[in-house]
């Protein structure tokens, strides 16, 4: 599982991580050559290439506390086994794992393009969006594999415990941009109340098997086939999480990426207005996704609040993306602050935005 990148980070040298070679050898996949391995952006260390046994392989080391890593690895393995050669949901083939070291091996999709890159080049078509909706809708109809069904941990986001204050260790390690993003949340009681309300609302909704971390870059387009990957956060939860995240991706792109380059010459009101105009051109992707989703999961039509909960999660997704964007910089940009403003509007009054976002109701 990997994608073509314009710029790639350098991988951690293999001689510094001998456990990777031991892992691949134990799986019978061969070894990666130190001069022919690449890496990809993300929160985890990654190594990708063709082994000396001729196997295209993508290896990632899941990071975090030991217990959290083990749960993520178990969920990844369970979904790899569940979706192996699935008729509708296509995912990079799972090759093996080591729960103690956090290493996971997947088939490398050489020269694949992820959904974010497709979208940036206007190549994420409405048909691909519909297919994405079909895959997500189908996912929401599947029985949870045992390791997922037994995992009662709550989704890590939205982080209710951090809406009023941050842990000291987190605060000390955070960047200026990240703290600025959290400051927007901490200074706005209406947003904190809306997030808390959303989580309570989710608790009353039916639970299905959800991806849990749906972003455009989790979709990979390879040899004419759309793949959905990265199953670390899969769990039983509100289907609105995935539906709203997909909509939130396009909404965020409209505000931040659609207006890129203009933030120094216009104010926040003009940025938002320009983002709305850009979103009009992107909304058909959400409409196509929603159509494919209902096609694959017609039972969703009976959930009269699904569209509204999904809109609320789209609003939260804007904050999620703004926080993530602030991690690597000292200040948020004007566009990112504008994105938070748009997220606030949607999050605090989601029923007013279901049609605007492209859901048009669940019936």
C-alpha positions as CSV (number, residue, x, y, z in Angstrom):
1,X,0.0,0.0,0.0
2,X,1.7,3.2,-1.2
3,X,1.1,6.1,-3.5
4,X,3.0,8.2,-5.9
5,X,4.2,11.4,-4.2
6,X,5.7,14.6,-5.7
7,X,8.1,14.8,-2.8
8,X,8.8,11.9,-0.5
9,X,10.5,11.9,2.9
10,X,13.6,9.9,3.5
11,X,12.9,6.6,5.2
12,X,14.6,5.7,8.4
13,X,17.8,3.9,7.3
14,X,17.2,0.1,7.4
15,X,20.5,-0.5,9.2
16,X,19.0,1.5,12.1
17,X,15.9,-0.7,12.2
18,X,17.1,-4.3,11.9
19,X,13.7,-5.4,13.1
20,X,12.3,-4.6,9.6
21,X,14.5,-7.0,7.9
22,X,13.8,-9.7,10.5
23,X,10.1,-9.1,10.1
24,X,10.2,-9.4,6.3
25,X,12.4,-12.5,6.5
26,X,10.0,-14.1,9.0
27,X,7.1,-13.6,6.6
28,X,9.1,-15.1,3.8
29,X,8.9,-11.9,1.7
30,X,12.7,-11.3,1.2
31,X,14.6,-8.2,2.1
32,X,14.5,-4.6,1.0
33,X,17.7,-3.1,-0.4
34,X,18.9,0.1,1.4
35,X,19.3,2.0,-1.9
36,X,15.9,1.0,-3.3
37,X,13.6,1.8,-0.5
38,X,11.3,4.9,-0.2
39,X,9.0,6.3,2.4
40,X,5.7,8.2,2.5
41,X,4.3,11.1,4.5
42,X,2.3,10.2,7.6
43,X,2.3,9.7,11.3
44,X,4.1,6.4,11.0
45,X,7.6,5.4,9.8
46,X,7.3,3.6,6.4
47,X,9.4,1.6,4.0
48,X,8.4,0.7,0.5
49,X,10.0,-1.2,-2.4
50,X,10.5,-4.5,-4.1
51,X,12.3,-7.1,-2.0
52,X,15.1,-9.3,-3.4
53,X,12.4,-12.0,-3.6
54,X,10.5,-9.9,-6.1
55,X,7.7,-8.9,-3.7
56,X,6.4,-5.3,-3.9
57,X,5.9,-4.5,-0.2
58,X,4.9,-1.6,2.0
59,X,5.9,-1.7,5.6
60,X,4.8,0.7,8.3
61,X,5.5,0.8,12.0
62,X,2.5,1.9,13.9
63,X,3.4,4.4,16.6
64,X,1.9,5.1,20.1
65,X,1.6,3.5,23.5
66,X,2.1,-0.3,23.5
67,X,-1.5,-1.2,24.2
68,X,-2.8,1.2,21.6
69,X,-0.3,-0.1,19.0
70,X,-1.4,-3.7,19.7
71,X,-5.1,-2.7,19.2
72,X,-4.3,-0.9,16.0
73,X,-2.4,-3.9,14.7
74,X,-5.2,-6.3,15.6
75,X,-7.8,-4.1,13.9
76,X,-5.6,-3.9,10.8
77,X,-5.1,-7.6,10.6
78,X,-8.8,-8.3,11.2
79,X,-9.8,-6.1,8.3
80,X,-7.1,-7.4,6.0
81,X,-8.5,-10.9,6.6
82,X,-12.1,-9.8,6.3
83,X,-11.6,-7.9,3.0
84,X,-9.2,-10.3,1.3
85,X,-10.6,-10.6,-2.2
86,X,-13.9,-8.9,-1.2
87,X,-16.3,-8.4,-4.1
88,X,-16.9,-4.7,-3.5
89,X,-14.3,-3.3,-1.1
90,X,-10.8,-3.4,-2.6
91,X,-7.9,-2.9,-0.2
92,X,-4.2,-3.4,-0.4
93,X,-3.5,-7.1,0.5
94,X,-2.5,-7.7,4.1
95,X,0.8,-9.7,4.2
96,X,1.5,-9.9,8.0
97,X,2.1,-8.1,11.2
98,X,4.1,-8.1,14.5
99,X,1.9,-6.7,17.3
100,X,4.9,-6.2,19.7
101,X,7.0,-4.1,17.3
102,X,4.0,-2.5,15.6
103,X,5.1,-3.5,12.1
104,X,2.6,-4.2,9.4
105,X,3.3,-5.4,5.9
106,X,0.9,-4.7,3.0
107,X,1.1,-5.2,-0.8
108,X,2.7,-2.2,-2.4
109,X,0.5,-0.6,-5.1
110,X,3.3,0.8,-7.2
111,X,2.6,4.2,-8.8
112,X,-0.8,4.4,-7.2
113,X,-2.3,7.9,-6.7
114,X,-4.1,8.8,-3.6
115,X,-7.4,10.6,-3.5
116,X,-6.0,13.8,-2.2
117,X,-3.6,14.0,-5.2
118,X,-6.4,13.1,-7.6
119,X,-8.5,15.9,-6.1
120,X,-5.7,18.4,-6.3
121,X,-5.4,17.7,-10.1
122,X,-9.2,17.6,-10.6
123,X,-8.9,13.9,-11.4
124,X,-11.1,12.7,-8.5
125,X,-14.2,12.3,-10.7
126,X,-17.8,12.1,-9.6
127,X,-17.7,8.4,-10.7
128,X,-14.8,7.8,-8.3
129,X,-16.8,9.6,-5.6
130,X,-19.8,7.3,-6.2
131,X,-17.5,4.2,-6.1
132,X,-16.1,5.5,-2.8
133,X,-19.7,5.8,-1.5
134,X,-20.4,2.3,-2.6
135,X,-17.4,1.0,-0.7
136,X,-18.1,2.9,2.4
137,X,-21.8,2.0,2.3
138,X,-20.9,-1.7,1.8
139,X,-18.4,-1.5,4.7
140,X,-21.3,-0.2,6.9
141,X,-23.3,-3.4,6.2
142,X,-20.6,-5.9,7.1
143,X,-20.4,-7.7,10.5
144,X,-17.5,-6.6,12.6
145,X,-14.7,-9.1,12.8
146,X,-14.2,-10.5,16.3
147,X,-11.2,-8.3,17.3
148,X,-13.1,-5.2,16.3
149,X,-16.4,-6.2,17.9
150,X,-14.5,-7.0,21.1
151,X,-12.7,-3.6,21.1
152,X,-14.8,-1.3,23.2
153,X,-12.4,1.7,23.1
154,X,-14.0,5.0,22.1
155,X,-12.9,6.8,18.9
156,X,-10.0,9.2,19.8
157,X,-11.7,12.1,18.1
158,X,-13.4,14.4,18.9
159,X,-11.3,14.6,22.1
160,X,-13.9,15.5,24.7
161,X,-11.3,15.5,27.5
162,X,-9.3,18.3,25.8
163,X,-12.1,20.8,25.0
164,X,-11.5,22.8,28.1
165,X,-7.8,22.3,28.8
166,X,-4.8,20.4,27.4
167,X,-2.6,18.0,29.4
168,X,0.7,19.6,30.5
169,X,2.8,17.0,28.5
170,X,0.8,17.6,25.4
171,X,1.0,21.4,25.8
172,X,4.7,21.3,26.2
173,X,5.2,19.3,23.0
174,X,2.7,21.1,20.8
175,X,3.7,23.6,18.1
176,X,2.5,27.2,18.1
177,X,0.1,26.5,15.3
178,X,-1.4,23.5,17.1
179,X,-1.9,25.6,20.3
180,X,-3.5,28.3,18.3
181,X,-6.0,25.8,16.8
182,X,-6.8,24.5,20.3
183,X,-7.2,28.1,21.5
184,X,-10.0,28.6,18.9
185,X,-11.8,25.7,20.5
186,X,-11.1,26.7,24.1
187,X,-12.3,30.3,23.5
188,X,-15.6,29.3,22.0
189,X,-18.0,27.6,24.4
190,X,-20.6,27.2,21.7
191,X,-18.3,25.0,19.7
192,X,-17.3,22.9,22.7
193,X,-21.0,22.5,23.5
194,X,-21.8,21.5,19.9
195,X,-19.0,18.8,20.0
196,X,-20.2,17.4,23.3
197,X,-23.7,17.4,21.9
198,X,-22.6,15.6,18.8
199,X,-20.9,12.8,20.8
200,X,-24.0,12.3,22.9
201,X,-26.0,12.2,19.7
202,X,-23.7,9.6,18.3
203,X,-24.2,7.5,21.5
204,X,-27.9,7.2,20.6
205,X,-27.3,6.2,17.0
206,X,-27.0,2.7,15.7
207,X,-23.4,1.4,15.4
208,X,-22.0,-0.1,12.3
209,X,-18.5,-1.1,11.2
210,X,-16.9,2.2,10.2
211,X,-13.5,3.1,8.9
212,X,-13.0,5.7,11.6
213,X,-10.3,7.8,9.9
214,X,-11.7,8.4,6.4
215,X,-9.8,11.0,4.4
216,X,-9.2,11.4,0.7
217,X,-5.6,10.1,1.0
218,X,-7.0,6.8,2.4
219,X,-8.3,6.1,-1.1
220,X,-5.8,4.8,-3.6
221,X,-6.4,4.6,-7.4
222,X,-4.3,1.9,-9.0
223,X,-4.7,0.2,-12.4
224,X,-8.2,1.5,-12.8
225,X,-9.4,0.3,-9.4
226,X,-10.2,2.4,-6.3
227,X,-8.8,0.9,-3.1
228,X,-9.6,1.9,0.5
229,X,-6.9,1.4,3.1
230,X,-5.5,2.2,6.5
231,X,-7.7,0.3,9.0
232,X,-6.0,1.3,12.3
233,X,-9.1,3.2,13.6
234,X,-11.8,0.8,12.4
235,X,-14.5,0.1,15.0
236,X,-18.2,-0.1,15.7
237,X,-19.5,3.5,15.7
238,X,-21.9,6.0,14.1
239,X,-21.9,5.7,10.3
240,X,-22.1,9.5,10.2
241,X,-18.4,9.6,11.2
242,X,-17.4,8.3,7.7
243,X,-20.0,10.1,5.7
244,X,-19.3,13.4,7.4
245,X,-15.6,13.0,7.1
246,X,-15.9,12.5,3.3
247,X,-18.0,15.7,3.0
248,X,-15.6,17.5,5.4
249,X,-12.7,16.7,3.1
250,X,-14.3,18.5,0.2
251,X,-15.4,21.4,2.4
252,X,-11.9,21.9,3.7
253,X,-10.4,21.7,0.2
254,X,-12.9,24.4,-0.9
255,X,-11.9,26.9,1.8
256,X,-8.2,26.2,2.3
257,X,-7.0,24.8,-1.0
258,X,-9.5,26.4,-3.3
259,X,-8.4,29.9,-2.1
260,X,-4.7,29.2,-1.7
261,X,-2.6,32.2,-2.7
262,X,-5.3,34.7,-2.0
263,X,-5.2,34.9,1.8
264,X,-2.7,37.9,1.8
265,X,-4.9,40.1,-0.3
266,X,-8.4,39.4,1.0
267,X,-10.0,39.3,4.4
268,X,-11.7,36.4,6.1
269,X,-15.2,37.3,4.7
270,X,-13.8,37.2,1.1
271,X,-12.0,34.0,1.9
272,X,-15.2,32.3,3.1
273,X,-17.1,33.7,0.1
274,X,-14.5,32.4,-2.3
275,X,-14.5,29.0,-0.5
276,X,-18.3,28.8,-0.9
277,X,-18.0,29.5,-4.6
278,X,-15.4,26.8,-4.9
279,X,-17.5,24.4,-2.9
280,X,-20.3,24.8,-5.4
281,X,-18.0,23.1,-7.9
282,X,-16.9,20.4,-5.5
283,X,-20.3,19.5,-4.0
284,X,-21.2,17.1,-6.8
285,X,-18.5,14.8,-5.4
286,X,-20.4,14.6,-2.1
287,X,-23.7,14.1,-3.9
288,X,-22.2,11.3,-5.9
289,X,-20.7,9.7,-2.8
290,X,-24.1,10.0,-1.0
291,X,-25.8,8.4,-4.0
292,X,-23.4,5.5,-4.0
293,X,-23.6,5.1,-0.2
294,X,-27.4,4.8,-0.3
295,X,-27.2,2.4,-3.2
296,X,-25.0,0.1,-1.2
297,X,-26.7,0.6,2.1
298,X,-30.4,1.3,1.4
299,X,-31.2,0.7,5.1
300,X,-29.6,4.1,5.8
301,X,-32.7,5.8,4.4
302,X,-34.5,4.7,7.6
303,X,-32.1,6.8,9.7
304,X,-33.8,10.1,9.5
305,X,-31.0,11.9,11.4
306,X,-28.1,10.4,9.5
307,X,-27.7,13.4,7.1
308,X,-27.8,15.9,10.0
309,X,-25.3,13.9,12.1
310,X,-23.1,13.6,9.0
311,X,-23.2,17.4,8.5
312,X,-22.2,17.9,12.2
313,X,-19.2,15.5,11.7
314,X,-18.3,17.4,8.5
315,X,-18.1,20.5,10.7
316,X,-15.9,18.7,13.3
317,X,-13.7,17.5,10.4
318,X,-12.8,21.1,9.6
319,X,-11.5,21.6,13.1
320,X,-9.7,18.2,12.9
321,X,-7.9,19.3,9.7
322,X,-7.0,22.7,11.2
323,X,-5.5,21.1,14.2
324,X,-3.5,18.7,12.1
325,X,-2.3,21.5,9.8
326,X,-1.0,23.5,12.8
327,X,1.2,20.7,14.1
328,X,4.1,21.5,11.8
329,X,4.0,25.3,11.9
330,X,4.2,28.2,14.4
331,X,1.0,30.0,13.2
332,X,-2.2,29.1,11.5
333,X,-2.8,30.7,8.1
334,X,-5.8,33.0,7.5
335,X,-7.3,30.3,5.4
336,X,-7.1,27.7,8.2
337,X,-8.7,30.1,10.6
338,X,-11.4,30.7,8.0
339,X,-11.9,26.9,7.7
340,X,-12.4,26.8,11.5
341,X,-15.0,29.5,11.1
342,X,-16.8,27.5,8.5
343,X,-16.6,24.4,10.6
344,X,-18.2,26.3,13.5
345,X,-21.2,27.3,11.4
346,X,-21.8,23.7,10.3
347,X,-21.1,22.1,13.6
348,X,-23.4,24.4,15.6
349,X,-26.3,24.3,13.1
350,X,-25.9,21.0,11.1
351,X,-29.6,20.7,10.1
352,X,-29.3,23.9,8.1
353,X,-26.4,22.5,6.0
354,X,-27.5,19.0,4.9
355,X,-28.7,20.1,1.5
356,X,-25.8,22.6,1.1
357,X,-23.3,19.8,1.7
358,X,-24.9,17.5,-0.8
359,X,-26.8,15.0,1.4
360,X,-30.3,16.2,0.6
361,X,-31.8,14.1,3.3
362,X,-31.7,10.3,3.8
363,X,-35.1,9.6,2.2
